[in-house]
Amino acid sequence: GMVPWHVVSGMHGTVMVLPRDGLKDGDGKPLHYDRIFYVGENDFYVPKDEKGKYKTYETLGESYADTTEAMRKLIPTHVVFEGSVGSLTGKNALTAKVGETVMIVHSEANRDTRPHLIGGHGDYVWETGKFTNPPQKDLETWFVARRLGGRGALYFPRARCVRLRQPQSDRG
């Protein structure tokens, strides 16, 4: 059907429903945050010709059969955040003021992924997005399972300089 084709073409997102009484740490104490950032990890399956070069099409619809064949192998040609290389760097970097509390929600629709923070850690992490479960603490890398709707959420009590490692892909 069309749903997998849309997903591997980057047309997916996430809906996060927080507990009615808010997030809590492992001891049941309320957690506060000033802002939430959403980071969507996208993998694309761009068809290649017999020489290994990327194919081009006049319309998106013309690519359907070839893209469907490429996605069945589940080996992405491109893996990026927010749909493009560098989308969360430079003028598009996610920023916070010193002292602000930030939560990051991370999603990936097709593959298992392991977001990794460079220069910091998630003080509280809900790998599967089950916010009524006690969070894990102090993780630099965490697991987000494919197709299970899992979401990683991070909570930082103090803003600090951190970078989220760019996913690896075959950039052909």
C-alpha positions in Angstrom: 0.0 0.0 0.0 0.8 3.7 0.1 1.6 4.1 3.8 5.1 2.5 3.7 6.0 4.6 0.6 4.9 7.8 2.5 6.9 6.8 5.6 10.2 6.0 3.6 9.7 9.3 1.8 9.9 11.2 5.1 6.2 11.8 5.5 5.8 10.8 9.1 5.8 12.4 12.5 4.9 11.8 16.1 2.2 12.6 18.6 3.2 12.7 22.2 0.6 12.5 25.0 1.9 13.4 28.4 0.3 12.2 31.6 -2.5 14.4 32.8 -0.6 15.2 36.0 2.7 15.8 34.2 6.1 14.1 34.1 7.6 12.6 37.2 11.0 11.4 38.2 11.5 7.9 39.5 10.4 8.9 43.0 7.2 10.5 41.8 8.4 14.1 42.1 7.1 16.5 39.4 9.5 17.5 36.6 9.3 20.9 34.9 10.5 21.9 31.5 10.6 25.3 29.7 10.5 24.0 26.1 10.2 20.9 24.0 12.1 20.1 20.9 11.0 17.5 18.4 13.7 15.7 16.4 12.5 13.5 13.6 15.0 11.0 12.2 14.3 10.2 8.6 15.6 7.5 6.4 15.2 7.7 2.6 15.4 5.0 0.1 16.4 6.6 -3.2 16.5 4.1 -6.1 19.7 3.6 -8.0 20.3 2.6 -11.6 22.5 -0.4 -12.7 25.6 1.8 -12.4 24.8 2.8 -8.8 23.8 6.3 -9.6 20.7 7.8 -8.1 17.7 7.8 -10.4 15.6 10.9 -11.2 12.0 11.1 -12.1 9.8 13.8 -13.7 7.1 13.3 -10.9 7.1 11.7 -7.5 4.4 9.2 -8.6 6.8 7.9 -11.3 9.2 6.8 -8.6 6.7 4.7 -6.7 7.6 1.2 -8.1 11.4 1.8 -7.8 11.1 3.3 -4.4 9.0 0.5 -3.1 11.6 -2.0 -4.4 14.4 -0.1 -2.7 12.6 0.2 0.6 11.9 -3.6 0.8 15.6 -4.1 1.4 15.5 -1.7 4.5 18.9 -0.3 3.6 18.5 3.5 3.5 20.5 5.5 1.1 20.2 8.6 3.3 19.6 9.0 7.1 19.1 12.6 8.3 17.4 14.7 11.0 14.4 16.7 10.0 14.6 15.7 6.3 18.0 17.1 5.3 21.7 17.1 6.1 22.6 19.9 8.6 19.0 20.7 9.4 19.8 21.1 13.1 23.0 23.0 12.8 24.1 26.6 12.2 21.1 29.0 12.1 18.8 26.0 12.6 20.4 24.8 15.8 18.2 24.0 18.7 19.0 26.5 21.4 18.1 27.3 25.0 19.0 29.9 27.5 21.2 29.1 30.4 19.0 27.8 33.2 16.1 26.7 31.0 14.9 23.1 31.2 14.6 21.4 27.8 12.9 18.1 26.8 13.8 16.5 23.5 11.4 14.0 21.8 13.1 11.8 19.2 11.3 9.6 16.6 12.2 7.2 13.9 9.6 5.3 11.9 11.6 2.6 10.1 14.7 1.4 11.9 15.9 0.9 15.4 18.0 3.9 16.3 20.3 5.0 19.1 20.4 8.8 19.5 23.7 9.9 21.1 24.4 13.2 22.8 27.9 14.6 22.6 28.9 16.8 25.5 25.9 15.9 27.7 23.4 13.4 28.7 19.7 13.0 29.3 19.0 13.3 33.0 15.7 11.5 32.6 15.0 9.3 29.6 11.8 7.4 28.6 13.1 5.2 25.7 9.7 3.9 24.7 7.7 7.1 25.5 5.8 5.4 28.4 5.8 8.4 30.7 3.9 6.6 33.5 7.0 4.3 33.9 10.0 5.5 35.9 12.5 7.1 33.6 16.1 5.9 33.1 18.7 8.3 34.3 21.9 9.9 33.0 22.0 8.3 29.5 24.2 9.6 26.7 22.9 7.0 24.2 19.4 5.4 24.3 17.4 3.0 22.2 14.3 3.9 20.2 12.7 0.8 18.6 11.4 0.9 15.0 7.7 0.5 14.2 6.7 0.3 17.9 6.0 4.0 18.1 8.8 4.3 20.7 9.9 7.8 21.5 13.0 8.9 23.4 12.4 11.8 25.6 15.2 13.7 27.4 15.0 16.1 30.2 17.8 18.6 31.1 17.5 20.4 34.4 20.2 22.9 33.2 20.9 24.1 29.7 24.3 23.2 28.5 26.1 22.8 25.1 25.3 19.4 23.7 25.2 18.0 20.2 23.1 15.1 18.8 25.2 12.9 16.6 24.2 13.0 12.9 22.9 9.5 11.8 25.1 7.6 9.4 24.0 6.7 5.9 25.2 5.7 2.5 25.5 9.1 0.8 26.5 7.3 -2.5 
